[in-house]
Amino acid sequence: MKQVRLNKFLAEAGYGSRRKVEELVLNGKVFINGEKVTELATQVDPHHDKVTISGKLVEPDVQKVYLLLNKPKHYVVTRQDEFERKTIYKLLPDFAQKCVTAGRLDMDSEGLLLVTNDGDLVQVLTHPTKKVEKTYRVEVDLPLYKRQLEELRTGVVIEGYMTKPAGVFVKNNKPGNVVLKVIISEGKKRQIRLMLEALDRRVINLRRIQIGEIELGKLPVGMWRLCSRSEISYLLSLKQKRSVQ
């Protein structure tokens, strides 16, 4: 088998996105054949080199996993939590325990998560330059004025950063029942919540309902399912198309 970059090998073995595993390398936690490696351009032969992280052997993952999870509220998107909060990995099957999510949802948010061991796909779906759209159903505490809606659509300053234009569609704008559909391609931490807070509004409920063309549909809360053949074909075509841009 030909050699591959170390970060690609680690990402596909379930140790996180390429950016995340690069931190492991730079922090001196990765060893190849007993020698510490800190060079990101290092190549590895998955079938002949012995790669370890903190003394644990890294085994190459050959079969790709693509599944969807309808994340409930009050679950965190991490394998282990120092505060002993519920983690989404308690909801996933054994064969997905080494997988990662393509993007996160905060503890108070719910909805669609794509879980995979395909590091290249994770990079495509999460990097803002790839411009993969994520769609959310957002319930807000108070009605919004036209001026506020236009600000959401053109850009809002959050934490010193101007957000990129967003798709904002009003489903209902009556007191006690304010519902928006919001489409963004950035995915900054708590972005939609912060955008509305900047306009003196508060998110009551936030659910991700779509990633690119992959829809949450009627998947029950807390349940998972494998991606269909057509969904996998779409994801692979998206990866291929974005990788050559």
Secondary structure, DSSP 8 states (H G I E B T S, - for coil): ---EEHHHHHHHTTS--HHHHHHHHHTT-EEETTEE---TT-EE-TTT--EEETTEE-----S--EEEEEE-TT-BSSS--TT---BGGGTS-GGGTT-EESS---TT-EEEEEEES-HHHHHHHH-GGG---EEEEEEESS---HHHHHHHHH--EETTEE----EEEEEEEETTEEEEEEEES---TTHHHHHHHTTT--EEEEEEEEETTEE-TT--TT-EEE--HHHHHHHHHHHHHHHT-
